Amino acid sequence: FVSQYVELSTDGRGLCPFHNDKRASFSVNDEENYWHCFAGCGGGSIIDFWMKFKDYDFVTAINDLGNRLELN
């Protein structure tokens, strides 16, 4: 999911979308299903990513993600 919005290398690293990143400080762990920014922007689940990426509260993020699932 995150790779639709962040260009990731094969090992799941990329530039963080939450700050002006010049080094690949953003990482996604597919096996354990979480993301993390090593520069201090946080981390968490797909829900946490979507809340931060879209500046949504929890309920709005869940509803939006649910609507996206219905479209697929």
N, C-alpha and C positions, 0 to 999 in steps of 0.2 A: 504494500500500500504506500509506504513512505517513498519508495523509489519513483512514484508518479510525480512527486513534488520536489525531490532532492536527488540529484545525480550521484549515484553511489558506485564505488568500485566493486570488484568481485568479492572483496572481503567485507563489504558493508560500510565503508567509510566514505565521507564526503564533506562538503562545505556546509556548515550549519546555516539553516535558513533563518535563524533567530538573532543573529548578530553578523556584523561585517567580518566574515571569516576569510582569512588568507591561507590558512592551513586546515587540513581535513580534521577538524576537531569533533565532527559529528559521526556517530556510529550506530548501526542497527544490528541487533543480534536476532537473526531469524529463528534460531533454535529455541531461545528463551522468550522470544516475542517482546522485545523492548528496544527503545532507542535511548541514547545518552549523548549529551554534549559535554566534552571534557573541558570546555572553556567556561563552564558555569551556567549554561542556559537551562539545565535540568535534564529530565529524562522520564521515561515511563512507558506506558502502553500506547496503543494506537489511539485510544480515547484522549490521553494526555497530549499526544502529538497534535491531534485535530483541534483540541481546545486551544492550544497555544498558537498553532498555525493560523487559525481562523478567528482567534480572539473570542471564542464561544465559552459560555458557561457549560457545565456538565450536561444538563438536560438538552440544551440546544445541540451540543455535539452528538449526543446519543441519537436524537431525532434525525439529524442530518446524515449520520452514518447509516442509520436504519433505512432512510429513504434511498441512499446510494445502493444498498444491498437489494432493494426492491427493483431497482432499474436494471440490475444484472441478471 
